[in-house]
Amino acid sequence: MNLRRLPPARWLAVLLLLCAAAPLQAALRIELQAGAPALDSAQVVASQQLIDDVLARIPAGIEASGALTLQLRWRDDLPGHVQGRARGRELGLDKRLLPLLLQGDSASSDASAQAWRQARAALIHELGHALDRSAIGGWSAQPRFLDLAGWQQRPLWPGRGRNHFSLRSPDRYELESPTEFFAVNLEHYLLDPAYACRRPLLHAWFVENLGAPRQLDVLQCPQALPFMQAGEQEGLADLLDLDPARVYEIDYLLAEGNEKLMSRWGHSMLRLVVCAPGREPGPACRMDLQYHLVLSFRAFVGDVQISSWRGLTGSYPSRLFVLPLSRVIEEYTKVELRGVSSTPLRLQRDEINAVLQQAARLHWDYDGRYYFISNNCAVETGKLLGDGAPRLGSADLLSITPTGLLHSLRAEALADPPRDRAQALRGGYYFESAAAHYALVFDIARKALPLPANNVEAWLALPPAQRRRWMQQADDQVLAAMLLLEQAAWRRGEVAAADVLKRSLLAGGKRLPEMADFQALMERSAVLLAPGSLLGQGQGYGIPDADERERLSAEVAAGAGPARQQWKALREAALAALPGAQRARMEQIESNLLYLRQRLRLGYGTPSGEAATLDERRPDRFSGERG
C-alpha cells in the first residue's frame, strides 16, 4: 500500500488503526506450543481456557507493560513432585494435570476444581518466574522485597542471611530462594482473597510494584492484629487483639547494662504506648501504663540454661515476645536492678501501623537464631523497624549494641533527644533501678539500729537468721524498710536457685518428682516461644485469620487452669530439690517475710505464731533469658 497516495481521511484511519494495534502487539501473550507431546482438540480447548483464565487475573499494568510472548508446553518428563518448570520463554506444566481439566470447568466437580486450582497456580508460578527474569521484572532482587520476604541484612557480613520466616508458610518451597518466594507469593497474591490479611506488607508491595490483582475480591481484614501476650505468671499467656489505632506512639525501650556478659551492653525493646479503651489517641495515653506493651526479642533458653558459647554460635532460638510493660519494668528495675529508658520514635501514623504489621508477622512466622554478637536484640529490633517502615529501612540502623542503635536513631532524627533525668522520671520516660531506693531504705534502718553492714549488698549477704535478730528489735518504720529489703533478698534467691536448678537439670542430675509437670510447662511455653506452632504445619500461613484466632483463644483458656497448678507444684518441688544450704537459706528468707508481714498486719505489735504459707510468691523463671 502506497501511503503517500492516500487522501487525508484515509491517513487518519490508518493512524488510528496502528494506534489500536500497538497495545495488542505489546501485550503479554501465552501461546500453546505445537509439537510433542501432541494434544487432541479437547486438550487444546482446555489449555486455551487455562491460559485465558490466568491472563485475566494478571494485573493490567503487567499484561500491557511490554511485548512478551511465552509458550505453554504440557510436559510428560517432569518429576512426580514437580508441577511446572519455566525455561527461557517456555512455561512447562505437568501433563498429568490435563485429564482432570477435561472433566469440566473449574466448578463442575471437586476433583476438577482441585485440578484447575493446581493448574492455575502452577501456570501463575512459572509465569512469575518468566516475568521476574524479563526486562520488566527483577522484582525478586529488589532490597525492599528481600527485606519483607525474610532475606534480611546482616550487620557484620556482606549480603543477606537465610530466610527464617518458616513457622507458618503456605509452601515451604518459597524458602528455597527469593525467586521461588516471589513465584509462590504471586500465586497467593492473585488467587487467595485472604493474602492481604495474612501478609499485609507483602500484599502492599505487590500492589505497588505490579498493580492490583484482577478477578479477586480481597477480604476485608480485621483491624486488630493478634499477639500471644505473656501473662504476669510464667507459662501463662493470653491471645491479645491489638488495634493499631489504639497505639499512640512507639518508644525505643532500653534496659541499661550490668556486669553480666550477655547484659553488658543493655537490652533493646520497643514500647507500645497503648491508649485505654475509649480514650482518643494523644499524650494522655502515656498515663495508661496498665495497657502499655513491650515487644522484646529474647533468646529463649529451651534447654533451661544460658551459655555464652551457645549464644555465640547461635544455638538459641530468637523470638519476638509480647509482654506487659509492668512486668518488664519489674524484671529489670527490681530483680536485675537496671534502669530502663523510654525514647519516643518519630514515626508517622502509617509507619506505626506498618511496624505493628511486621511485628505480627514476626511473632507468628519467625524462627530466628540468637547470636550475642551478630543477631542480638539490637540487630533484631533495628531490622523490625527498618522492615516495617521503608523510611527507617533507608537509614543506617544496623547496630550490634543497644546503645549504638539508640545513637543511630537519634543521629537520623528518628528518635527524640535525651530528656533531663527529673523530667524523664516525672513523664514516665525513665524507670529507675530499685538499687537507689534500696540504699535509701537501708539508711533508714541503719540510722535506727546498729546493723552489722555498711550497705545493701552487705546486708543481703548476711545469713537470713542473723537478719531476723535485728528484725525483732525494729520499730514500725524500720520494719517496713526491712520488708522491702527482704523482698529483694527473695527475688535474688529465686534467680540464684533457678540457675542452680537449671544447671542440674541440664547436666542430667536431679530429677523432680513433678518432672512431668515440668515437661508439660515447657510444652505450654511454646505458646510464647512459637505461637505459630500451636496451629500446626500446613494449617494456614502468616497472621492467623478469624477461625484460627477463635481456636487459639479456646486452647489458651482451656490450658490456663492446669498451668497454674503445674507451676505451683513445680515451684515447690524445685525448691525442695535445691542443695541443702541453699534450700535452707530460701526457707529462712520466706520465714523472715512471713514474720515481717504478720507484724505489720498486727500494727507492729508483738509477733505471734508464724503462718505456714507465704502470701505472695513469684514463680521461678525457667525460660526467656533477658538481655
C-alpha positions as CSV (number, residue, x, y, z in Angstrom):
1,M,0.0,0.0,0.0
2,N,1.4,3.4,-1.0
3,L,0.6,5.7,1.9
4,R,1.6,8.8,0.1
5,R,-1.3,8.4,-2.4
6,L,-4.0,8.1,0.4
7,P,-6.3,11.0,1.0
8,P,-6.1,12.8,4.4
9,A,-9.2,10.9,5.8
10,R,-7.5,7.6,4.9
11,W,-4.3,8.7,6.6
12,L,-6.2,9.4,9.8
13,A,-7.9,6.0,9.6
14,V,-4.6,4.2,9.2
15,L,-3.0,6.1,12.1
16,L,-6.0,5.1,14.4
17,L,-5.7,1.5,13.3
18,L,-1.9,1.5,14.1
19,C,-2.5,3.0,17.5
20,A,-5.2,0.5,18.3
21,A,-2.9,-2.4,17.1
22,A,0.1,-1.3,19.1
23,P,-1.1,-2.4,22.5
24,L,-2.1,-5.8,21.2
25,Q,1.4,-6.3,19.9
26,A,3.0,-5.1,23.1
27,A,0.7,-7.2,25.4
28,L,1.8,-10.2,27.4
29,R,0.8,-13.3,25.4
30,I,0.9,-17.0,26.2
31,E,0.6,-19.4,23.2
32,L,0.1,-23.1,23.2
33,Q,3.2,-24.7,21.9
34,A,2.8,-27.0,19.0
35,G,4.6,-30.4,18.6
36,A,5.3,-33.2,21.1
37,P,3.5,-34.3,23.1
38,A,0.6,-33.9,20.7
39,L,-2.7,-32.7,22.0
40,D,-6.2,-33.5,20.8
41,S,-8.8,-30.9,20.2
42,A,-10.3,-31.2,23.7
43,Q,-6.9,-30.7,25.3
44,V,-6.2,-27.7,23.2
45,V,-9.5,-26.1,24.3
46,A,-8.8,-26.8,28.0
47,S,-5.3,-25.4,27.6
48,Q,-6.6,-22.2,26.0
49,Q,-9.2,-21.9,28.7
50,L,-6.4,-22.2,31.3
51,I,-4.3,-19.6,29.6
52,D,-7.2,-17.1,29.3
53,D,-8.2,-17.7,32.9
54,V,-4.7,-16.9,34.2
55,L,-4.1,-13.9,31.9
56,A,-7.4,-12.4,33.1
57,R,-6.1,-12.4,36.6
58,I,-2.7,-10.7,35.9
59,P,-2.6,-7.0,36.9
60,A,-3.5,-4.9,33.9
61,G,-0.2,-2.9,34.1
62,I,1.9,-6.1,33.9
63,E,-0.2,-7.5,31.0
64,A,0.3,-4.4,28.9
65,S,3.8,-3.4,30.1
66,G,5.8,-4.8,27.2
67,A,5.9,-7.2,24.3
68,L,6.5,-10.7,25.8
69,T,5.2,-13.8,24.1
70,L,5.6,-17.1,26.1
71,Q,4.7,-20.6,25.2
72,L,2.8,-23.2,27.3
73,R,4.0,-26.7,26.8
74,W,2.5,-29.8,28.5
75,R,5.4,-32.0,29.6
76,D,5.4,-35.7,30.5
77,D,9.0,-35.8,31.7
78,L,8.7,-33.8,34.9
79,P,9.5,-35.5,38.3
80,G,6.5,-36.6,40.3
81,H,6.7,-33.8,42.8
82,V,7.1,-31.1,40.2
83,Q,4.1,-29.5,38.5
84,G,5.8,-26.9,36.4
85,R,9.2,-25.6,35.1
86,A,10.0,-22.4,33.3
87,R,12.9,-22.2,30.9
88,G,13.5,-19.2,28.7
89,R,10.2,-18.4,27.2
90,E,8.7,-21.8,27.7
91,L,6.3,-22.5,30.6
92,G,6.2,-26.2,31.1
93,L,3.4,-27.8,33.1
94,D,2.9,-31.4,34.1
95,K,0.7,-33.2,31.6
96,R,-0.8,-35.3,34.4
97,L,-3.0,-32.3,35.2
98,L,-4.7,-32.4,31.8
99,P,-7.1,-35.3,32.2
100,L,-8.9,-33.8,35.2
101,L,-9.1,-30.4,33.4
102,L,-11.1,-32.1,30.7
103,Q,-13.8,-33.2,33.1
104,G,-15.4,-29.7,33.0
105,D,-14.9,-26.2,34.1
106,S,-13.3,-25.2,37.4
107,A,-16.6,-25.6,39.4
108,S,-18.1,-28.8,37.8
109,S,-16.7,-31.2,40.4
110,D,-14.5,-31.3,43.4
111,A,-11.8,-33.2,41.6
112,S,-11.9,-31.0,38.6
113,A,-12.0,-27.9,40.7
114,Q,-8.9,-29.1,42.6
115,A,-7.2,-29.8,39.3
116,W,-8.0,-26.4,38.0
117,R,-6.7,-24.8,41.2
118,Q,-3.4,-26.7,40.9
119,A,-3.0,-26.0,37.1
120,R,-3.9,-22.3,37.6
121,A,-1.4,-21.9,40.5
122,A,1.3,-23.8,38.6
123,L,0.9,-21.6,35.5
124,I,1.0,-18.4,37.6
125,H,4.1,-19.7,39.4
126,E,6.0,-20.4,36.2
127,L,4.7,-17.2,34.6
128,G,6.0,-15.4,37.7
129,H,9.5,-16.8,37.0
130,A,9.4,-15.7,33.4
131,L,8.2,-12.2,34.2
132,D,10.7,-11.8,37.0
133,R,13.5,-12.7,34.6
134,S,12.2,-10.4,31.8
135,A,13.1,-6.8,31.1
136,I,10.2,-5.6,33.1
137,G,10.9,-7.8,36.1
138,G,13.8,-8.1,38.5
139,W,11.4,-7.8,41.5
140,S,12.8,-10.7,43.5
141,A,16.2,-8.9,43.7
142,Q,14.8,-5.6,45.0
143,P,16.1,-4.8,48.5
144,R,12.6,-3.9,49.8
145,F,11.2,-7.2,48.6
146,L,14.1,-9.1,50.1
147,D,13.5,-7.4,53.5
148,L,9.9,-8.3,53.5
149,A,10.4,-11.8,52.2
150,G,12.8,-12.6,55.0
151,W,16.2,-12.5,53.5
152,Q,17.4,-9.9,56.0
153,Q,20.6,-7.9,56.1
154,R,23.4,-8.8,58.4
155,P,25.4,-6.1,60.3
156,L,28.8,-7.7,60.3
157,W,28.9,-9.5,56.9
158,P,28.0,-8.5,53.4
159,G,24.9,-9.9,51.7
160,R,21.9,-11.4,53.5
161,G,21.3,-14.3,55.7
162,R,18.9,-17.3,55.4
163,N,15.2,-16.9,55.5
164,H,13.9,-17.8,59.0
165,F,10.2,-17.0,58.4
166,S,9.3,-20.6,58.4
167,L,6.8,-21.3,61.2
168,R,3.7,-20.6,59.1
169,S,4.3,-20.9,55.4
170,P,1.8,-21.6,52.6
171,D,4.5,-23.6,50.8
172,R,7.9,-24.2,52.3
173,Y,9.3,-24.2,48.8
174,E,9.2,-20.4,49.0
175,L,12.1,-20.5,51.4
176,E,14.4,-22.0,48.8
177,S,15.3,-18.7,47.2
178,P,14.0,-15.1,46.6
179,T,12.9,-16.1,43.1
180,E,10.8,-19.0,44.4
181,F,9.4,-16.8,47.2
182,F,8.3,-14.3,44.5
183,A,6.6,-17.0,42.4
184,V,4.9,-18.7,45.3
185,N,3.6,-15.5,46.7
186,L,2.5,-14.3,43.3
187,E,0.2,-17.4,43.3
188,H,-1.4,-16.4,46.6
189,Y,-1.5,-12.7,45.7
190,L,-3.6,-13.5,42.6
191,L,-5.6,-16.4,44.0
192,D,-6.1,-16.0,47.8
193,P,-8.6,-13.4,48.9
194,A,-7.0,-13.6,52.4
195,Y,-3.5,-12.8,51.3
196,A,-3.9,-9.1,52.2
197,C,-4.8,-10.1,55.8
198,R,-2.2,-12.8,56.3
199,R,0.8,-10.9,54.8
200,P,-0.3,-7.3,54.6
201,L,3.1,-5.7,53.9
202,L,3.9,-8.1,51.2
203,H,0.4,-7.6,49.7
204,A,1.0,-3.8,49.7
205,W,4.4,-4.4,48.0
206,F,2.7,-6.4,45.2
207,V,0.1,-3.7,44.7
208,E,2.7,-1.0,44.5
209,N,5.0,-2.9,42.1
210,L,2.7,-5.0,40.0
211,G,-0.7,-3.4,40.4
212,A,-3.9,-4.7,41.9
213,P,-5.0,-8.3,41.1
214,R,-8.0,-8.7,38.8
215,Q,-10.9,-11.1,39.3
216,L,-10.2,-11.3,43.0
217,D,-12.4,-10.0,45.8
218,V,-9.9,-9.2,48.5
219,L,-11.2,-9.8,52.1
220,Q,-11.9,-7.0,54.4
221,C,-9.2,-7.5,57.0
222,P,-9.9,-7.2,60.8
223,Q,-8.5,-4.0,62.2
224,A,-6.9,-5.7,65.2
225,L,-3.7,-7.7,65.0
226,P,-3.4,-10.9,67.1
227,F,-0.5,-11.4,69.5
228,M,0.1,-14.0,72.2
229,Q,0.8,-11.9,75.3
230,A,2.8,-13.2,78.2
231,G,0.8,-13.2,81.5
232,E,2.0,-12.0,84.8
233,Q,2.9,-15.6,85.8
234,E,5.4,-17.7,83.8
235,G,3.9,-20.2,81.4
236,L,0.6,-18.3,81.1
237,A,-0.5,-16.3,78.1
238,D,-3.5,-14.6,76.6
239,L,-4.5,-14.1,73.0
240,L,-4.5,-10.3,72.5
241,D,-6.2,-8.5,69.7
242,L,-4.3,-5.2,69.4
243,D,-6.0,-2.4,67.4
244,P,-3.2,-0.3,65.8
245,A,-5.4,2.7,66.1
246,R,-5.0,2.5,69.9
247,V,-1.2,2.7,69.7
248,Y,-0.4,6.4,70.1
249,E,3.4,6.1,69.8
250,I,6.2,3.6,69.8
251,D,9.2,4.1,72.0
252,Y,12.6,2.6,71.9
253,L,13.0,0.9,75.3
254,L,16.5,0.4,76.6
255,A,17.4,-1.6,79.7
256,E,20.8,-0.4,81.0
257,G,23.7,-2.9,81.1
258,N,25.2,-4.6,84.0
259,E,28.2,-6.7,84.7
260,K,26.9,-10.0,83.2
261,L,28.4,-10.9,79.8
262,M,25.0,-11.2,78.0
263,S,23.7,-8.0,79.5
264,R,26.8,-5.7,79.4
265,W,25.5,-3.5,76.6
266,G,21.9,-3.4,77.7
267,H,18.8,-4.8,76.0
268,S,16.8,-3.3,73.1
269,M,13.0,-3.4,73.1
270,L,10.0,-1.5,71.7
271,R,7.4,0.0,74.0
272,L,3.9,0.3,72.6
273,V,2.0,3.3,74.1
274,V,-1.4,1.8,74.0
275,C,-4.4,4.0,74.9
276,A,-7.0,2.9,77.3
277,P,-10.2,1.7,75.7
278,G,-12.3,4.7,74.7
279,R,-9.5,7.2,75.0
280,E,-8.7,9.3,72.0
281,P,-5.1,8.8,71.0
282,G,-3.0,11.6,72.4
283,P,-0.4,12.5,75.0
284,A,-2.7,11.4,77.8
285,C,-2.3,7.8,76.7
286,R,1.2,7.8,78.2
287,M,-0.5,7.7,81.6
288,D,-2.4,4.4,80.7
289,L,0.6,2.3,81.8
290,Q,-1.5,-0.7,82.6
291,Y,-2.2,-1.1,78.8
292,H,1.3,-0.5,77.5
293,L,3.0,-3.4,75.9
294,V,6.6,-4.3,75.2
295,L,8.0,-6.1,72.0
296,S,11.1,-7.9,73.1
297,F,13.4,-10.2,71.2
298,R,14.8,-12.7,73.6
299,A,17.0,-15.8,73.4
300,F,14.5,-18.5,74.5
301,V,16.5,-20.9,76.6
302,G,14.8,-24.1,75.6
303,D,17.4,-26.2,77.4
304,V,16.8,-24.2,80.5
305,Q,20.4,-23.0,80.7
306,I,22.0,-19.9,79.2
307,S,25.5,-20.3,77.8
308,S,27.8,-17.7,76.4
309,W,29.3,-20.2,74.0
310,R,26.0,-21.3,72.7
311,G,24.9,-17.7,72.4
312,L,28.0,-17.0,70.3
313,T,27.2,-20.0,68.0
314,G,23.5,-19.3,67.5
315,S,22.2,-22.3,69.4
316,Y,19.3,-20.4,70.9
317,P,16.1,-19.6,69.1
318,S,15.4,-15.9,68.8
319,R,11.7,-15.0,69.1
320,L,9.6,-11.8,69.4
321,F,7.8,-11.8,72.8
322,V,4.9,-9.5,73.8
323,L,4.9,-8.6,77.5
324,P,3.0,-6.2,79.7
325,L,5.2,-3.1,80.4
326,S,4.6,-3.5,84.2
327,R,6.3,-7.0,84.1
328,V,9.2,-5.8,82.1
329,I,9.9,-2.8,84.4
330,E,9.7,-5.0,87.4
331,E,12.1,-7.6,86.0
332,Y,14.7,-5.0,85.2
333,T,14.4,-2.5,87.9
334,K,13.6,-4.7,90.9
335,V,15.1,-8.1,90.1
336,E,18.1,-7.1,88.0
337,L,18.5,-3.6,89.4
338,R,18.8,-2.0,86.0
339,G,17.4,1.3,84.9
340,V,15.1,1.5,81.8
341,S,14.8,4.5,79.5
342,S,11.9,5.0,77.0
343,T,12.6,7.2,74.0
344,P,9.7,8.1,71.6
345,L,10.4,7.4,68.0
346,R,9.3,9.9,65.4
347,L,7.1,7.7,63.3
348,Q,4.1,8.7,61.1
349,R,0.8,7.1,61.6
350,D,1.2,4.7,58.6
351,E,4.6,3.8,59.8
352,I,3.3,2.8,63.2
353,N,0.7,0.6,61.5
354,A,3.4,-1.0,59.3
355,V,5.8,-1.7,62.2
356,L,2.9,-3.4,64.1
357,Q,2.0,-5.5,61.0
358,Q,5.6,-6.5,60.6
359,A,5.8,-7.3,64.3
360,A,2.7,-9.6,63.9
361,R,4.3,-11.5,61.1
362,L,7.5,-11.9,63.1
363,H,5.5,-13.0,66.1
364,W,3.8,-15.8,64.2
365,D,6.3,-16.7,61.5
366,Y,9.8,-16.0,62.7
367,D,12.1,-18.8,63.8
368,G,15.5,-17.0,64.0
369,R,18.7,-17.8,65.8
370,Y,20.1,-15.6,68.6
371,Y,23.7,-14.6,68.4
372,F,25.1,-12.4,71.2
373,I,27.3,-10.5,68.6
374,S,25.7,-10.6,65.2
375,N,21.9,-11.2,65.7
376,N,21.1,-10.0,69.1
377,C,18.3,-7.9,70.5
378,A,19.7,-4.6,68.9
379,V,20.0,-6.2,65.5
380,E,16.6,-7.8,65.6
381,T,14.9,-4.6,66.8
382,G,16.7,-2.5,64.1
383,K,15.5,-4.9,61.4
384,L,11.9,-4.8,62.7
385,L,11.9,-1.0,62.5
386,G,13.6,-1.0,59.1
387,D,11.4,-3.7,57.5
388,G,8.2,-2.2,58.9
389,A,8.9,1.4,57.7
390,P,10.9,1.9,54.5
391,R,12.0,5.4,55.7
392,L,13.7,3.7,58.6
393,G,15.0,1.0,56.4
394,S,16.9,3.5,54.3
395,A,18.6,4.8,57.5
396,D,21.6,3.1,58.9
397,L,20.1,1.2,61.8
398,L,22.1,-2.0,61.8
399,S,24.0,-1.8,65.1
400,I,25.2,-4.7,67.2
401,T,24.7,-2.9,70.5
402,P,21.5,-1.5,72.1
403,T,23.2,1.8,72.9
404,G,24.6,2.0,69.4
405,L,21.1,1.6,68.0
406,L,19.7,4.4,70.1
407,H,22.6,6.6,69.0
408,S,21.8,5.8,65.3
409,L,18.1,6.6,65.8
410,R,18.9,9.9,67.3
411,A,21.6,10.7,64.7
412,E,19.0,10.1,62.0
413,A,16.5,12.3,63.8
414,L,14.2,9.3,64.2
415,A,14.1,9.5,68.0
416,D,13.6,12.3,70.5
417,P,16.7,13.8,72.1
418,P,17.6,12.9,75.7
419,R,15.5,14.4,78.4
420,D,16.5,15.8,81.8
421,R,16.5,12.8,84.2
422,A,14.0,14.5,86.6
423,Q,11.7,15.4,83.7
424,A,12.0,11.8,82.3
425,L,11.1,10.3,85.7
426,R,8.0,12.5,86.0
427,G,6.8,11.8,82.5
428,G,7.4,8.1,82.5
429,Y,10.3,8.2,80.1
430,Y,12.7,6.7,82.7
431,F,12.3,4.0,85.2
432,E,15.0,4.0,87.9
433,S,16.7,0.9,89.2
434,A,15.5,0.0,92.6
435,A,19.1,0.0,93.8
436,A,19.0,3.7,94.8
437,H,15.7,3.2,96.6
438,Y,17.0,0.1,98.4
439,A,20.0,2.2,99.6
440,L,17.7,4.9,101.0
441,V,15.6,2.4,102.7
442,F,18.7,0.7,104.2
443,D,19.9,4.1,105.5
444,I,16.6,4.4,107.4
445,A,17.2,1.0,109.1
446,R,20.8,1.7,109.8
447,K,20.2,5.0,111.5
448,A,17.7,3.4,113.8
449,L,19.7,0.3,114.6
450,P,23.5,-0.5,114.7
451,L,23.2,-3.0,111.9
452,P,26.3,-5.2,111.1
453,A,26.5,-4.0,107.5
454,N,27.5,-0.8,105.7
455,N,25.4,-1.1,102.6
456,V,22.6,-3.1,101.0
457,E,24.8,-5.7,99.4
458,A,26.5,-6.5,102.7
459,W,23.1,-6.6,104.4
460,L,21.6,-9.1,101.9
461,A,24.8,-11.2,102.1
462,L,24.2,-11.9,105.8
463,P,22.6,-15.2,106.8
464,P,18.8,-14.7,106.9
465,A,18.7,-15.9,110.6
466,Q,21.1,-13.1,111.5
467,R,18.9,-10.5,109.8
468,R,16.0,-11.9,111.7
469,R,17.5,-11.0,115.1
470,W,17.7,-7.4,114.0
471,M,14.1,-7.5,112.7
472,Q,13.0,-8.5,116.2
473,Q,14.4,-5.2,117.5
474,A,12.8,-3.0,114.8
475,D,10.1,-0.4,115.3
476,D,7.3,0.3,112.8
477,Q,9.3,2.4,110.3
478,V,12.3,0.0,110.3
479,L,10.0,-3.0,109.9
480,A,8.6,-1.6,106.7
481,A,12.1,-0.8,105.4
482,M,13.3,-4.4,106.2
483,L,10.3,-5.9,104.5
484,L,11.3,-4.2,101.3
485,L,14.9,-5.4,101.6
486,E,13.8,-8.9,102.4
487,Q,11.6,-9.0,99.3
488,A,14.7,-8.0,97.3
489,A,16.6,-10.9,99.0
490,W,13.8,-13.3,98.0
491,R,14.0,-12.2,94.4
492,R,17.7,-12.7,94.3
493,G,17.4,-16.0,96.0
494,E,14.9,-17.2,93.3
495,V,17.2,-16.1,90.5
496,A,20.1,-18.0,92.1
497,A,18.0,-21.0,92.9
498,A,16.6,-21.2,89.3
499,D,20.2,-21.1,88.0
500,V,21.3,-23.9,90.2
501,L,18.3,-26.0,89.3
502,K,18.7,-25.3,85.5
503,R,22.3,-26.4,85.6
504,S,21.4,-29.6,87.5
505,L,18.6,-30.5,85.1
506,L,20.8,-29.8,82.1
507,A,23.6,-32.0,83.4
508,G,21.1,-34.8,83.9
509,G,21.4,-34.6,87.7
510,K,18.4,-34.2,89.9
511,R,15.0,-35.3,88.6
512,L,12.0,-33.7,90.2
513,P,9.0,-35.9,91.2
514,E,7.0,-33.4,89.2
515,M,9.2,-33.8,86.1
516,A,6.1,-34.5,84.0
517,D,4.7,-31.1,85.1
518,F,8.0,-29.5,84.1
519,Q,7.8,-31.1,80.6
520,A,4.1,-30.0,80.3
521,L,5.0,-26.5,81.2
522,M,7.9,-26.4,78.8
523,E,5.5,-27.5,76.1
524,R,3.0,-24.8,77.1
525,S,5.8,-22.3,76.9
526,A,5.6,-22.9,73.2
527,V,2.6,-20.6,73.3
528,L,5.1,-17.8,73.9
529,L,8.2,-19.4,72.3
530,A,6.5,-20.1,68.9
531,P,2.8,-19.2,68.9
532,G,2.5,-20.2,65.2
533,S,3.4,-23.8,66.1
534,L,0.1,-24.2,68.0
535,L,-1.8,-24.1,64.7
536,G,0.2,-26.9,63.1
537,Q,2.2,-27.0,59.9
538,G,0.0,-26.6,56.8
539,Q,-2.9,-25.1,58.8
540,G,-2.9,-21.6,57.3
541,Y,0.0,-19.2,57.0
542,G,1.0,-15.7,58.1
543,I,-1.1,-13.8,60.6
544,P,-3.9,-16.1,61.8
545,D,-7.4,-15.5,60.4
546,A,-10.6,-15.2,62.5
547,D,-11.2,-19.0,62.7
548,E,-7.6,-19.6,63.8
549,R,-7.8,-16.9,66.4
550,E,-11.0,-18.4,67.8
551,R,-9.4,-21.8,68.1
552,L,-6.3,-20.4,69.7
553,S,-8.3,-18.4,72.2
554,A,-10.1,-21.6,73.3
555,E,-6.9,-23.6,73.6
556,V,-5.2,-20.9,75.7
557,A,-8.2,-20.6,78.0
558,A,-8.5,-24.4,78.5
559,G,-4.9,-24.7,79.5
560,A,-4.7,-21.7,81.9
561,G,-6.1,-23.6,84.9
562,P,-3.8,-26.7,84.7
563,A,-0.8,-24.4,84.0
564,R,-1.3,-22.5,87.3
565,Q,-1.5,-25.7,89.3
566,Q,1.6,-27.1,87.5
567,W,3.6,-24.0,88.2
568,K,2.7,-24.1,91.9
569,A,3.6,-27.8,92.2
570,L,6.8,-27.4,90.2
571,R,7.9,-24.4,92.2
572,E,7.6,-26.3,95.5
573,A,9.4,-29.3,94.1
574,A,12.1,-27.1,92.6
575,L,12.8,-25.5,95.9
576,A,12.8,-28.9,97.6
577,A,15.4,-30.2,95.1
578,L,17.9,-27.4,95.8
579,P,21.2,-28.2,97.7
580,G,20.6,-28.2,101.4
581,A,22.3,-24.9,102.3
582,Q,20.6,-23.0,99.5
583,R,17.2,-24.6,100.3
584,A,17.6,-23.6,104.0
585,R,18.5,-20.1,103.0
586,M,15.3,-19.8,100.9
587,E,13.2,-21.2,103.7
588,Q,14.7,-18.7,106.2
589,I,14.0,-15.8,103.9
590,E,10.5,-17.0,103.5
591,S,10.2,-17.2,107.3
592,N,11.5,-13.6,107.6
593,L,8.9,-12.4,105.1
594,L,6.1,-14.0,107.0
595,Y,7.4,-12.6,110.2
596,L,7.6,-9.1,108.9
597,R,4.2,-9.2,107.2
598,Q,2.5,-10.6,110.2
599,R,3.9,-7.9,112.5
600,L,2.9,-5.2,110.0
601,R,-0.6,-6.6,109.8
602,L,-0.9,-6.6,113.6
603,G,0.0,-2.9,113.7
604,Y,3.7,-3.6,114.6
605,G,2.6,-5.4,117.8
606,T,4.2,-8.4,119.4
607,P,4.7,-11.2,116.9
608,S,2.6,-14.3,117.2
609,G,3.0,-17.7,115.6
610,E,4.1,-17.8,112.0
611,A,1.8,-18.8,109.2
612,A,2.6,-21.9,107.2
613,T,2.5,-20.4,103.7
614,L,3.8,-17.4,102.0
615,D,1.3,-14.7,101.0
616,E,3.0,-13.6,97.8
617,R,5.2,-15.9,95.7
618,R,6.9,-15.3,92.4
619,P,7.3,-18.2,90.1
620,D,10.8,-19.5,89.2
621,R,11.8,-18.3,85.7
622,F,12.6,-21.4,83.7
623,S,12.7,-19.7,80.3
624,G,13.1,-16.4,78.4
625,E,16.6,-15.1,79.1
626,R,16.7,-11.3,79.3
627,G,19.5,-9.4,77.5
